[in-house]
Amino acid sequence: MYNGKKSIQWFTILEDMGQGAYGQVKLAQYKPPRHEKIVLKYVTKKRILVDTWIRDRKLGTIPLEIHVLQYLRNYPHRNVVDMLDFFEDEVNYYIEMAPHGIPGMDLFDYIELRTNMEEAECRSIFYQVASAVDHLHKVGIVHRDIKDENIILDGDGNIKLIDFGSAAYLKNGPFTVFVGTIDYAAPEVLRGQSYGGREQDVWAAGILLYTIMYKENPFYDSNEIINAELRIPYRMSAESESLMRRMLNRDVARRPTMEEVLKDPWLKDFDPQIDSNSSSWPSSLEKKHAASLSVDSVDKPNTDTE
């Protein structure tokens, strides 16, 4: 069955999981004698932008997306999506990823489902996101598209950060082009200024925290992001409100790093083994359709080239 180079014919496609900017995402299963299930991301070659390729001494000329995911295989983290392998044919690249919950659910849908999340559950989700982003920053990567649709949860409340389509290597900053989602863009980005990837990630994570807590975005348009006062519908706790305000500080110099976020009073004593309280996660999550895993193109990394 597995003669020659790996191809899409090795797999049985079980269901569609979503659509990304550069291709589809599907749940698949290896044909016998192997049987394991994997997530396949199709990256359509004709859609890959000219400046999002890289020539690597070991891997050849590949999309930057794949290069970043391959790089991250050297720095695994329990809350960051795993790339298992990749292969190609004339039409597509295919990225194999480990499923996270079968089915899983993205945080956007989960927030819609869980209209009355307690603060402890909000903290558990956000702590995992912050831990993932802090890890990326420490290994030299910025995500640049942190949002609820790019967080996948399994039935036990464990999250994975997905979609590295806007990711970049830190040493290539500061950046002048924004490639993420406008609702999560920092004020300096919307003003057309060059921006640091870490600071953008912290701002976006602050928007995400607000969305988890209050089930809505804090700002309705670009003008509000730049100028409006932060509205707090009600106070869950003084500590959570304080952290949100720190992360959504329009003064970039006063915005905390993600490492500092994890040391904030609201998070610093959090123990994911004890405080996650996985038994409280609703069984309805297990019944939901798997959410989209989308990992698209990335900025130019630092790599060995020919």
VMD Tcl script that draws the C-alpha trace (Angstrom):
set ca {
  {0.00 0.00 0.00}
  {2.73 2.47 0.94}
  {5.03 2.00 -2.06}
  {7.01 5.01 -3.24}
  {6.65 8.62 -2.17}
  {3.87 9.57 0.23}
  {0.75 10.77 -1.55}
  {-2.83 11.72 -0.83}
  {-3.78 8.21 -1.99}
  {-2.41 6.85 1.29}
  {-5.38 8.39 3.11}
  {-9.13 8.05 3.40}
  {-10.75 11.45 3.79}
  {-13.30 11.29 6.60}
  {-14.74 14.80 6.70}
  {-14.16 18.46 5.92}
  {-12.99 20.48 8.91}
  {-12.73 23.96 7.47}
  {-11.39 26.29 4.82}
  {-8.30 28.44 5.14}
  {-7.03 31.21 2.92}
  {-4.68 28.84 1.11}
  {-6.62 25.58 1.09}
  {-8.91 23.14 2.81}
  {-8.55 21.27 6.09}
  {-9.76 17.69 6.38}
  {-9.88 14.90 8.92}
  {-8.23 11.87 7.33}
  {-7.16 8.35 8.20}
  {-4.25 6.30 6.95}
  {-5.37 3.35 4.87}
  {-4.41 -0.16 6.12}
  {-2.11 -1.39 7.47}
  {-1.90 1.94 9.32}
  {-5.12 3.32 10.76}
  {-4.31 6.48 12.71}
  {-6.37 9.62 12.17}
  {-4.69 12.89 11.29}
  {-5.65 16.39 10.21}
  {-4.58 17.25 6.66}
  {-4.14 20.87 5.61}
  {-4.14 21.38 1.84}
  {-1.94 24.29 0.76}
  {-2.72 25.06 -2.87}
  {0.51 25.89 -4.66}
  {-0.94 28.42 -7.07}
  {-2.24 30.47 -4.13}
  {1.12 30.75 -2.37}
  {2.50 34.27 -2.67}
  {5.82 34.75 -4.42}
  {7.59 36.15 -1.35}
  {6.39 33.36 0.95}
  {8.76 30.66 -0.27}
  {12.15 29.79 1.18}
  {15.02 27.66 -0.02}
  {16.29 25.45 2.78}
  {19.41 23.29 2.52}
  {17.69 20.23 3.95}
  {14.07 20.70 2.94}
  {14.47 22.29 -0.47}
  {12.24 25.14 -1.61}
  {9.12 25.11 0.55}
  {6.38 27.48 1.71}
  {7.42 29.53 4.72}
  {4.42 28.17 6.58}
  {5.89 24.69 6.47}
  {9.32 25.96 7.40}
  {7.97 27.62 10.56}
  {6.01 24.52 11.55}
  {9.05 22.36 10.92}
  {11.14 24.72 13.07}
  {8.60 24.43 15.87}
  {9.01 20.65 15.88}
  {12.31 21.34 17.65}
  {10.44 23.34 20.33}
  {7.21 21.49 21.13}
  {4.66 22.90 23.54}
  {1.48 21.24 24.76}
  {-0.61 24.24 23.69}
  {0.86 24.72 20.20}
  {-0.32 22.75 17.17}
  {1.94 19.87 16.11}
  {3.04 19.27 12.51}
  {3.78 15.57 12.08}
  {4.93 15.55 8.46}
  {4.35 17.17 5.08}
  {4.37 16.03 1.47}
  {3.43 17.42 -1.91}
  {2.10 16.69 -5.38}
  {1.75 18.89 -8.45}
  {-1.21 20.79 -7.04}
  {-0.82 20.97 -3.26}
  {1.38 20.73 -0.25}
  {-0.19 18.63 2.49}
  {0.52 19.30 6.16}
  {-0.16 16.47 8.60}
  {-1.16 17.54 12.09}
  {-2.20 15.63 15.16}
  {-5.93 16.00 15.87}
  {-6.80 17.91 19.02}
  {-10.03 16.37 20.19}
  {-12.09 14.33 17.72}
  {-14.09 16.39 17.36}
  {-12.68 19.54 18.85}
  {-14.16 23.02 18.89}
  {-12.74 26.45 18.26}
  {-12.97 29.02 21.01}
  {-15.31 31.20 18.95}
  {-17.93 28.44 18.92}
  {-17.21 27.50 22.52}
  {-17.87 31.05 23.71}
  {-21.19 30.98 21.85}
  {-22.04 27.69 23.54}
  {-20.91 28.67 27.04}
  {-22.77 31.89 27.70}
  {-22.05 31.88 31.45}
  {-18.44 30.85 31.93}
  {-17.13 31.22 35.44}
  {-13.95 33.20 36.00}
  {-11.97 30.05 36.82}
  {-12.76 28.59 33.41}
  {-11.87 31.86 31.67}
  {-8.55 31.88 33.52}
  {-7.80 28.27 32.59}
  {-8.32 28.93 28.89}
  {-6.39 32.19 28.88}
  {-3.50 30.82 30.92}
  {-2.93 28.14 28.27}
  {-3.05 30.71 25.46}
  {-0.60 32.97 27.28}
  {1.71 30.03 27.95}
  {1.69 29.08 24.26}
  {2.41 32.62 23.08}
  {5.13 33.15 25.68}
  {6.77 29.94 24.45}
  {6.67 31.15 20.83}
  {8.25 34.46 21.78}
  {11.02 32.71 23.68}
  {11.92 30.58 20.65}
  {11.89 33.59 18.33}
  {8.45 33.43 16.72}
  {5.49 35.79 16.79}
  {2.04 34.52 15.85}
  {0.40 37.79 14.73}
  {-3.12 36.37 14.39}
  {-4.20 35.48 17.92}
  {-8.01 35.28 18.05}
  {-10.76 32.98 19.26}
  {-11.06 31.16 15.92}
  {-7.40 30.13 16.18}
  {-7.79 28.38 19.52}
  {-8.98 24.75 19.50}
  {-10.30 23.04 22.63}
  {-10.70 19.34 23.32}
  {-13.33 17.84 25.62}
  {-11.18 18.34 28.72}
  {-10.57 22.05 28.29}
  {-7.05 21.72 26.86}
  {-6.25 24.19 24.09}
  {-4.02 24.34 21.04}
  {-2.97 27.53 19.29}
  {-3.33 27.00 15.54}
  {-3.01 28.87 12.23}
  {0.52 30.14 11.70}
  {-0.47 31.85 8.47}
  {0.57 35.25 9.79}
  {3.53 34.12 11.88}
  {7.00 35.59 11.57}
  {10.48 35.22 12.99}
  {11.22 37.93 15.54}
  {14.55 38.88 14.02}
  {12.75 39.97 10.84}
  {10.90 42.73 12.70}
  {9.90 45.41 13.20}
  {7.10 44.85 10.71}
  {5.37 47.28 8.38}
  {2.57 45.13 6.94}
  {-0.24 43.76 9.09}
  {-1.43 40.32 8.05}
  {-3.72 39.34 10.92}
  {-7.34 40.17 11.80}
  {-8.32 43.85 12.04}
  {-10.47 43.44 15.16}
  {-7.33 42.28 16.98}
  {-4.92 44.83 15.49}
  {-3.05 47.07 17.92}
  {-3.44 50.87 17.66}
  {0.10 51.38 16.39}
  {-0.65 48.97 13.54}
  {-3.80 50.85 12.54}
  {-1.89 54.14 12.62}
  {0.40 52.72 9.94}
  {3.45 52.64 12.17}
  {6.03 49.88 12.12}
  {5.31 47.50 14.94}
  {6.89 44.79 17.01}
  {5.40 41.34 16.73}
  {5.48 40.61 20.46}
  {3.62 43.81 21.32}
  {0.97 43.02 18.70}
  {0.56 39.52 20.14}
  {0.09 40.92 23.64}
  {-2.54 43.41 22.44}
  {-4.40 40.67 20.53}
  {-4.25 38.40 23.56}
  {-5.75 41.24 25.60}
  {-8.63 41.47 23.11}
  {-9.00 37.70 23.37}
  {-9.12 37.84 27.17}
  {-11.87 40.47 27.02}
  {-13.79 38.31 24.53}
  {-13.51 35.24 26.75}
  {-14.70 37.18 29.79}
  {-17.48 39.25 28.22}
  {-18.45 37.37 25.02}
  {-17.91 40.41 22.81}
  {-15.09 42.49 21.39}
  {-14.15 45.62 23.36}
  {-13.93 47.81 20.26}
  {-16.30 47.93 17.29}
  {-14.08 49.48 14.63}
  {-10.60 50.82 13.91}
  {-11.41 54.28 15.23}
  {-12.48 52.82 18.57}
  {-9.31 50.72 18.77}
  {-7.26 53.90 18.40}
  {-9.34 56.30 20.50}
  {-12.15 54.80 22.58}
  {-12.15 54.17 26.31}
  {-12.13 50.51 27.30}
  {-15.65 49.53 28.34}
  {-15.97 47.05 31.20}
  {-19.55 45.67 31.20}
  {-19.21 44.30 34.72}
  {-16.37 43.34 37.01}
  {-15.53 39.66 37.39}
  {-12.57 40.58 39.57}
  {-10.28 43.54 40.07}
  {-7.31 41.37 39.07}
  {-8.74 40.29 35.71}
  {-9.78 43.85 34.86}
  {-6.33 45.14 35.78}
  {-4.64 42.60 33.49}
  {-6.90 43.49 30.57}
  {-6.14 47.17 30.99}
  {-2.39 46.49 31.12}
  {-2.47 44.41 27.95}
  {-4.66 46.93 26.12}
  {-2.43 49.87 26.93}
  {-2.05 52.04 23.84}
  {1.40 53.07 25.02}
  {3.51 50.28 23.53}
  {6.33 50.90 26.01}
  {3.97 50.27 28.93}
  {2.37 47.14 27.48}
  {3.64 44.04 29.33}
  {5.54 41.21 27.72}
  {3.83 37.83 27.64}
  {6.23 36.63 30.32}
  {5.06 39.51 32.50}
  {1.45 38.61 31.73}
  {2.03 35.13 33.13}
  {3.44 36.72 36.29}
  {0.42 38.96 36.73}
  {-1.47 38.45 40.04}
  {-4.45 37.01 38.15}
  {-2.32 34.24 36.62}
  {0.87 33.82 38.63}
  {-0.56 31.38 41.18}
  {-2.55 29.42 38.61}
  {-1.74 25.70 38.60}
  {-2.98 24.08 35.37}
  {-2.93 20.64 36.99}
  {-5.20 21.72 39.84}
  {-7.11 24.78 38.72}
  {-8.29 23.68 35.28}
  {-11.10 21.65 36.88}
  {-11.55 19.56 33.75}
  {-14.55 17.73 35.24}
  {-16.58 20.93 34.84}
  {-16.14 21.09 31.07}
  {-19.48 20.46 29.33}
  {-20.07 17.15 27.60}
  {-21.66 19.05 24.72}
  {-18.15 19.95 23.55}
  {-17.59 16.31 22.61}
  {-20.63 16.43 20.35}
  {-19.68 19.50 18.39}
  {-18.23 19.36 14.90}
  {-14.45 19.77 14.71}
  {-13.34 23.32 14.13}
  {-11.14 24.54 11.29}
  {-7.37 24.16 11.54}
  {-5.86 26.79 9.29}
  {-2.17 27.44 8.92}
  {-1.34 29.76 6.08}
  {1.71 31.71 4.88}
  {4.41 33.34 7.02}
  {7.06 36.04 6.88}
  {10.66 35.34 5.96}
  {12.49 33.43 8.67}
  {16.11 33.20 9.67}
  {17.39 29.96 8.16}
  {20.29 28.29 6.41}
  {19.88 28.88 2.69}
  {21.76 27.76 -0.29}
}
mol new
graphics top color blue
foreach p $ca { graphics top sphere $p radius 0.5 }
foreach p [lrange $ca 0 end-1] q [lrange $ca 1 end] { graphics top cylinder $p $q radius 0.2 }
display resetview
